[in-house]
Amino acid sequence: MAVCSSSSSSGSSSTTKAWVIHGILAGAAVAAAIGAHAYLLLRRSGKFRSRVVGIIPARFASSRFEGKPLVQILGKPMIQRTWERAKLATTLDHVVVATDDDKIAECCRGFGADVIMTSESCRNGTERCNEALQKLEKQYDIVVNIQGDEPLIEPEIIDGVVKALQAAPDAVFSTAVTSLKPEDGFDPNRVKCVTDNRGYAIYFSRGLIPFNKSGTVNQQFPYLLHLGIQSYDTKFLKIYPDLPPTPLQLEEDLEQLKVLENGYKMKVIKVDHEAHGVDTPEDVDKIESFMRERNLS
């Protein structure tokens, strides 16, 4: 039977349209309710974004520090120290190293790590993680990009960014920050972050943010230092490489800005961490001195 015919009156047509619109809205409401119910069931069952893999992207070529993953930190390659810390995280089902370099791959296999070989065309760690994800046999809901130049990363921080993403269904990305030391305020190798009142990222910069009109570091302001570790919803990670580069991303040379510029939400957790990332050869002496002072082997 036709919903309406050409002989129907305008009043009847209006009534029919109203019922059609009501039906669409009701259907949408039912679908939303079903979706919300399914989401709650997933959350309560502990299965929401529950399958997690940690990937350590590593490349030999670097403009600031060539061969950085293989540099010795108190007798162990830095990539090994990062891998050993990542293996202690309780939320990770699997940890792999993703690299395009045979020397790094051979080193990692030597200390027992699983290695995924990726192409040299990867423009950043996020794209390398995505390529590695496609080559893994198992399916995962979250990928954690663990920076290979953070050999003292705490397993609890890895677990923290995973749980933050699991608890924020509106976010596709999560990361961590800690307090910035005043002396690092103008160091472009120390990436700064600002967040909103709900813990979502507003911006990242190599410059000091926020920047005051005096042009100096405010010793009382709680500046935030980005730790580099980040986790992604795998559905988002698969489309990330296809997103075109964005102006802010290119200007700052920070891949996370492409996420924000495209309108996606990023959850940020604040942790207590005395950051010891290795960005330059000079940082090696600093981190070794720190480890000796604290009897860290």
Contacts in CASP RR format, 6 or more apart in sequence:
PFRMAT RR
TARGET T0000
AUTHOR 0000-0000-0000
METHOD contacts of the structure
MODEL  1
MAVCSSSSSSGSSSTTKAWVIHGILAGAAVAAAIGAHAYLLLRRSGKFRS
RVVGIIPARFASSRFEGKPLVQILGKPMIQRTWERAKLATTLDHVVVATD
DDKIAECCRGFGADVIMTSESCRNGTERCNEALQKLEKQYDIVVNIQGDE
PLIEPEIIDGVVKALQAAPDAVFSTAVTSLKPEDGFDPNRVKCVTDNRGY
AIYFSRGLIPFNKSGTVNQQFPYLLHLGIQSYDTKFLKIYPDLPPTPLQL
EEDLEQLKVLENGYKMKVIKVDHEAHGVDTPEDVDKIESFMRERNLS
3 16 0 8 1.000
3 20 0 8 1.000
4 12 0 8 1.000
4 13 0 8 1.000
4 16 0 8 1.000
8 16 0 8 1.000
39 48 0 8 1.000
39 169 0 8 1.000
42 48 0 8 1.000
48 141 0 8 1.000
48 166 0 8 1.000
48 169 0 8 1.000
49 141 0 8 1.000
49 142 0 8 1.000
49 165 0 8 1.000
49 166 0 8 1.000
49 233 0 8 1.000
50 141 0 8 1.000
50 166 0 8 1.000
51 93 0 8 1.000
51 138 0 8 1.000
51 139 0 8 1.000
51 140 0 8 1.000
51 141 0 8 1.000
51 142 0 8 1.000
52 91 0 8 1.000
52 92 0 8 1.000
52 93 0 8 1.000
52 140 0 8 1.000
52 141 0 8 1.000
52 142 0 8 1.000
52 143 0 8 1.000
52 144 0 8 1.000
52 162 0 8 1.000
52 231 0 8 1.000
53 92 0 8 1.000
53 93 0 8 1.000
53 94 0 8 1.000
53 95 0 8 1.000
53 96 0 8 1.000
53 133 0 8 1.000
53 136 0 8 1.000
53 138 0 8 1.000
53 140 0 8 1.000
53 142 0 8 1.000
53 143 0 8 1.000
53 144 0 8 1.000
54 86 0 8 1.000
54 92 0 8 1.000
54 94 0 8 1.000
54 95 0 8 1.000
54 96 0 8 1.000
54 143 0 8 1.000
54 144 0 8 1.000
54 145 0 8 1.000
54 146 0 8 1.000
54 158 0 8 1.000
55 95 0 8 1.000
55 96 0 8 1.000
55 97 0 8 1.000
55 98 0 8 1.000
55 116 0 8 1.000
55 128 0 8 1.000
55 129 0 8 1.000
55 132 0 8 1.000
55 133 0 8 1.000
55 143 0 8 1.000
55 144 0 8 1.000
55 145 0 8 1.000
55 146 0 8 1.000
56 79 0 8 1.000
56 82 0 8 1.000
56 83 0 8 1.000
56 86 0 8 1.000
56 95 0 8 1.000
56 96 0 8 1.000
56 97 0 8 1.000
56 98 0 8 1.000
56 146 0 8 1.000
56 147 0 8 1.000
56 148 0 8 1.000
57 97 0 8 1.000
57 98 0 8 1.000
57 99 0 8 1.000
57 118 0 8 1.000
57 122 0 8 1.000
57 125 0 8 1.000
57 128 0 8 1.000
57 129 0 8 1.000
57 132 0 8 1.000
57 145 0 8 1.000
57 148 0 8 1.000
58 69 0 8 1.000
58 79 0 8 1.000
58 97 0 8 1.000
58 98 0 8 1.000
58 99 0 8 1.000
58 101 0 8 1.000
58 104 0 8 1.000
58 108 0 8 1.000
58 148 0 8 1.000
59 69 0 8 1.000
59 99 0 8 1.000
59 100 0 8 1.000
59 101 0 8 1.000
59 104 0 8 1.000
59 122 0 8 1.000
59 128 0 8 1.000
60 66 0 8 1.000
60 67 0 8 1.000
60 69 0 8 1.000
60 70 0 8 1.000
60 99 0 8 1.000
60 100 0 8 1.000
60 101 0 8 1.000
60 103 0 8 1.000
60 104 0 8 1.000
61 67 0 8 1.000
61 101 0 8 1.000
62 68 0 8 1.000
64 189 0 8 1.000
64 279 0 8 1.000
64 280 0 8 1.000
65 71 0 8 1.000
65 278 0 8 1.000
65 279 0 8 1.000
65 280 0 8 1.000
65 281 0 8 1.000
68 78 0 8 1.000
68 149 0 8 1.000
68 278 0 8 1.000
69 77 0 8 1.000
69 78 0 8 1.000
69 79 0 8 1.000
69 99 0 8 1.000
69 104 0 8 1.000
69 107 0 8 1.000
69 148 0 8 1.000
69 149 0 8 1.000
70 77 0 8 1.000
70 78 0 8 1.000
70 79 0 8 1.000
70 103 0 8 1.000
70 104 0 8 1.000
70 107 0 8 1.000
71 77 0 8 1.000
71 78 0 8 1.000
71 278 0 8 1.000
71 281 0 8 1.000
71 284 0 8 1.000
72 78 0 8 1.000
73 81 0 8 1.000
73 151 0 8 1.000
73 278 0 8 1.000
73 284 0 8 1.000
73 287 0 8 1.000
73 288 0 8 1.000
73 291 0 8 1.000
74 288 0 8 1.000
74 291 0 8 1.000
74 292 0 8 1.000
74 297 0 8 1.000
77 107 0 8 1.000
77 111 0 8 1.000
78 148 0 8 1.000
78 149 0 8 1.000
78 151 0 8 1.000
78 278 0 8 1.000
79 97 0 8 1.000
79 104 0 8 1.000
79 107 0 8 1.000
79 108 0 8 1.000
79 148 0 8 1.000
80 107 0 8 1.000
80 108 0 8 1.000
80 111 0 8 1.000
80 113 0 8 1.000
81 151 0 8 1.000
81 152 0 8 1.000
82 146 0 8 1.000
82 147 0 8 1.000
82 148 0 8 1.000
82 149 0 8 1.000
82 150 0 8 1.000
82 151 0 8 1.000
82 153 0 8 1.000
83 95 0 8 1.000
83 97 0 8 1.000
83 108 0 8 1.000
83 111 0 8 1.000
83 113 0 8 1.000
85 151 0 8 1.000
85 152 0 8 1.000
85 153 0 8 1.000
85 154 0 8 1.000
85 155 0 8 1.000
86 92 0 8 1.000
86 95 0 8 1.000
86 146 0 8 1.000
86 153 0 8 1.000
86 155 0 8 1.000
86 158 0 8 1.000
87 95 0 8 1.000
88 155 0 8 1.000
89 155 0 8 1.000
89 156 0 8 1.000
89 158 0 8 1.000
89 159 0 8 1.000
89 162 0 8 1.000
90 155 0 8 1.000
90 159 0 8 1.000
91 158 0 8 1.000
91 159 0 8 1.000
91 160 0 8 1.000
91 162 0 8 1.000
91 163 0 8 1.000
92 144 0 8 1.000
92 158 0 8 1.000
92 162 0 8 1.000
93 138 0 8 1.000
93 140 0 8 1.000
94 114 0 8 1.000
94 136 0 8 1.000
94 138 0 8 1.000
94 140 0 8 1.000
95 113 0 8 1.000
95 114 0 8 1.000
95 146 0 8 1.000
96 113 0 8 1.000
96 114 0 8 1.000
96 115 0 8 1.000
96 116 0 8 1.000
96 132 0 8 1.000
96 136 0 8 1.000
97 104 0 8 1.000
97 105 0 8 1.000
97 108 0 8 1.000
97 113 0 8 1.000
97 114 0 8 1.000
97 115 0 8 1.000
97 116 0 8 1.000
98 115 0 8 1.000
98 116 0 8 1.000
98 118 0 8 1.000
98 128 0 8 1.000
98 129 0 8 1.000
98 131 0 8 1.000
98 132 0 8 1.000
99 105 0 8 1.000
99 108 0 8 1.000
99 115 0 8 1.000
99 116 0 8 1.000
99 117 0 8 1.000
99 118 0 8 1.000
99 128 0 8 1.000
100 117 0 8 1.000
100 118 0 8 1.000
100 119 0 8 1.000
100 120 0 8 1.000
100 122 0 8 1.000
100 128 0 8 1.000
105 115 0 8 1.000
105 117 0 8 1.000
108 115 0 8 1.000
109 115 0 8 1.000
116 131 0 8 1.000
116 132 0 8 1.000
116 135 0 8 1.000
116 136 0 8 1.000
118 128 0 8 1.000
118 131 0 8 1.000
118 132 0 8 1.000
118 135 0 8 1.000
119 131 0 8 1.000
122 128 0 8 1.000
122 131 0 8 1.000
124 255 0 8 1.000
125 145 0 8 1.000
125 255 0 8 1.000
126 145 0 8 1.000
126 230 0 8 1.000
126 232 0 8 1.000
126 237 0 8 1.000
126 240 0 8 1.000
126 241 0 8 1.000
126 255 0 8 1.000
127 240 0 8 1.000
127 241 0 8 1.000
129 143 0 8 1.000
129 145 0 8 1.000
129 232 0 8 1.000
129 237 0 8 1.000
130 143 0 8 1.000
130 237 0 8 1.000
130 238 0 8 1.000
130 240 0 8 1.000
130 241 0 8 1.000
133 140 0 8 1.000
133 143 0 8 1.000
133 234 0 8 1.000
133 237 0 8 1.000
133 238 0 8 1.000
134 238 0 8 1.000
140 234 0 8 1.000
141 233 0 8 1.000
141 234 0 8 1.000
142 162 0 8 1.000
142 165 0 8 1.000
142 166 0 8 1.000
142 231 0 8 1.000
142 232 0 8 1.000
142 233 0 8 1.000
142 234 0 8 1.000
143 231 0 8 1.000
143 232 0 8 1.000
143 234 0 8 1.000
143 237 0 8 1.000
144 158 0 8 1.000
144 161 0 8 1.000
144 162 0 8 1.000
144 229 0 8 1.000
144 230 0 8 1.000
144 231 0 8 1.000
145 228 0 8 1.000
145 229 0 8 1.000
145 230 0 8 1.000
145 231 0 8 1.000
145 232 0 8 1.000
146 153 0 8 1.000
146 158 0 8 1.000
146 229 0 8 1.000
147 153 0 8 1.000
147 227 0 8 1.000
147 228 0 8 1.000
147 229 0 8 1.000
147 277 0 8 1.000
149 277 0 8 1.000
149 278 0 8 1.000
149 279 0 8 1.000
150 227 0 8 1.000
150 228 0 8 1.000
150 229 0 8 1.000
150 275 0 8 1.000
150 276 0 8 1.000
150 277 0 8 1.000
150 278 0 8 1.000
151 276 0 8 1.000
151 277 0 8 1.000
151 278 0 8 1.000
151 287 0 8 1.000
152 276 0 8 1.000
152 277 0 8 1.000
152 287 0 8 1.000
152 290 0 8 1.000
152 291 0 8 1.000
152 296 0 8 1.000
153 227 0 8 1.000
153 229 0 8 1.000
154 271 0 8 1.000
154 273 0 8 1.000
156 271 0 8 1.000
157 176 0 8 1.000
157 227 0 8 1.000
157 229 0 8 1.000
157 271 0 8 1.000
157 273 0 8 1.000
158 229 0 8 1.000
160 176 0 8 1.000
160 269 0 8 1.000
160 271 0 8 1.000
161 174 0 8 1.000
161 175 0 8 1.000
161 176 0 8 1.000
161 229 0 8 1.000
161 230 0 8 1.000
161 231 0 8 1.000
161 269 0 8 1.000
162 174 0 8 1.000
162 231 0 8 1.000
164 171 0 8 1.000
164 174 0 8 1.000
164 231 0 8 1.000
164 267 0 8 1.000
164 268 0 8 1.000
164 269 0 8 1.000
165 171 0 8 1.000
165 173 0 8 1.000
165 174 0 8 1.000
165 231 0 8 1.000
165 232 0 8 1.000
165 233 0 8 1.000
165 267 0 8 1.000
167 267 0 8 1.000
168 174 0 8 1.000
168 265 0 8 1.000
168 267 0 8 1.000
170 265 0 8 1.000
171 200 0 8 1.000
171 233 0 8 1.000
171 264 0 8 1.000
171 265 0 8 1.000
171 266 0 8 1.000
171 267 0 8 1.000
172 232 0 8 1.000
172 233 0 8 1.000
172 235 0 8 1.000
172 236 0 8 1.000
172 259 0 8 1.000
172 264 0 8 1.000
172 265 0 8 1.000
172 266 0 8 1.000
173 230 0 8 1.000
173 231 0 8 1.000
173 232 0 8 1.000
173 233 0 8 1.000
173 236 0 8 1.000
173 256 0 8 1.000
173 259 0 8 1.000
173 264 0 8 1.000
173 265 0 8 1.000
173 266 0 8 1.000
173 267 0 8 1.000
174 230 0 8 1.000
174 231 0 8 1.000
174 266 0 8 1.000
174 267 0 8 1.000
174 268 0 8 1.000
174 269 0 8 1.000
175 193 0 8 1.000
175 201 0 8 1.000
175 226 0 8 1.000
175 227 0 8 1.000
175 228 0 8 1.000
175 229 0 8 1.000
175 230 0 8 1.000
175 231 0 8 1.000
175 256 0 8 1.000
175 266 0 8 1.000
175 267 0 8 1.000
175 268 0 8 1.000
175 269 0 8 1.000
176 226 0 8 1.000
176 227 0 8 1.000
176 228 0 8 1.000
176 229 0 8 1.000
176 268 0 8 1.000
176 269 0 8 1.000
176 270 0 8 1.000
176 271 0 8 1.000
176 273 0 8 1.000
177 193 0 8 1.000
177 195 0 8 1.000
177 224 0 8 1.000
177 225 0 8 1.000
177 226 0 8 1.000
177 227 0 8 1.000
177 268 0 8 1.000
177 269 0 8 1.000
177 270 0 8 1.000
177 271 0 8 1.000
178 224 0 8 1.000
178 225 0 8 1.000
178 227 0 8 1.000
178 270 0 8 1.000
178 271 0 8 1.000
178 272 0 8 1.000
178 273 0 8 1.000
178 274 0 8 1.000
178 275 0 8 1.000
179 222 0 8 1.000
179 223 0 8 1.000
179 224 0 8 1.000
179 225 0 8 1.000
179 272 0 8 1.000
180 190 0 8 1.000
180 192 0 8 1.000
180 223 0 8 1.000
180 224 0 8 1.000
180 225 0 8 1.000
181 225 0 8 1.000
182 217 0 8 1.000
182 219 0 8 1.000
182 223 0 8 1.000
184 190 0 8 1.000
184 225 0 8 1.000
185 192 0 8 1.000
185 207 0 8 1.000
185 208 0 8 1.000
185 217 0 8 1.000
185 223 0 8 1.000
186 207 0 8 1.000
186 208 0 8 1.000
186 217 0 8 1.000
188 206 0 8 1.000
188 207 0 8 1.000
189 206 0 8 1.000
189 279 0 8 1.000
189 280 0 8 1.000
190 206 0 8 1.000
190 225 0 8 1.000
190 275 0 8 1.000
191 204 0 8 1.000
191 205 0 8 1.000
191 206 0 8 1.000
191 225 0 8 1.000
191 226 0 8 1.000
191 228 0 8 1.000
191 254 0 8 1.000
192 204 0 8 1.000
192 205 0 8 1.000
192 206 0 8 1.000
192 207 0 8 1.000
192 208 0 8 1.000
192 209 0 8 1.000
192 223 0 8 1.000
192 224 0 8 1.000
192 225 0 8 1.000
192 226 0 8 1.000
193 201 0 8 1.000
193 203 0 8 1.000
193 204 0 8 1.000
193 209 0 8 1.000
193 224 0 8 1.000
193 225 0 8 1.000
193 226 0 8 1.000
193 268 0 8 1.000
194 201 0 8 1.000
194 202 0 8 1.000
194 203 0 8 1.000
194 209 0 8 1.000
194 210 0 8 1.000
194 224 0 8 1.000
195 201 0 8 1.000
195 202 0 8 1.000
195 224 0 8 1.000
195 268 0 8 1.000
196 202 0 8 1.000
199 267 0 8 1.000
199 268 0 8 1.000
199 269 0 8 1.000
200 265 0 8 1.000
200 266 0 8 1.000
200 267 0 8 1.000
200 268 0 8 1.000
201 256 0 8 1.000
201 260 0 8 1.000
201 265 0 8 1.000
201 266 0 8 1.000
201 267 0 8 1.000
201 268 0 8 1.000
202 260 0 8 1.000
203 209 0 8 1.000
203 257 0 8 1.000
203 260 0 8 1.000
204 226 0 8 1.000
204 252 0 8 1.000
204 254 0 8 1.000
204 256 0 8 1.000
204 257 0 8 1.000
204 260 0 8 1.000
205 252 0 8 1.000
205 254 0 8 1.000
206 252 0 8 1.000
206 253 0 8 1.000
206 254 0 8 1.000
208 217 0 8 1.000
208 223 0 8 1.000
209 223 0 8 1.000
210 221 0 8 1.000
212 218 0 8 1.000
212 221 0 8 1.000
217 223 0 8 1.000
224 270 0 8 1.000
225 275 0 8 1.000
226 256 0 8 1.000
227 271 0 8 1.000
227 273 0 8 1.000
227 275 0 8 1.000
230 256 0 8 1.000
232 240 0 8 1.000
236 264 0 8 1.000
240 258 0 8 1.000
240 259 0 8 1.000
243 258 0 8 1.000
243 262 0 8 1.000
245 258 0 8 1.000
246 257 0 8 1.000
246 258 0 8 1.000
246 261 0 8 1.000
246 262 0 8 1.000
247 261 0 8 1.000
248 254 0 8 1.000
248 257 0 8 1.000
248 260 0 8 1.000
248 261 0 8 1.000
249 255 0 8 1.000
249 257 0 8 1.000
249 258 0 8 1.000
249 261 0 8 1.000
256 266 0 8 1.000
259 266 0 8 1.000
260 266 0 8 1.000
274 290 0 8 1.000
276 283 0 8 1.000
276 286 0 8 1.000
276 287 0 8 1.000
276 290 0 8 1.000
277 283 0 8 1.000
277 287 0 8 1.000
278 284 0 8 1.000
278 287 0 8 1.000
290 296 0 8 1.000
291 297 0 8 1.000
END
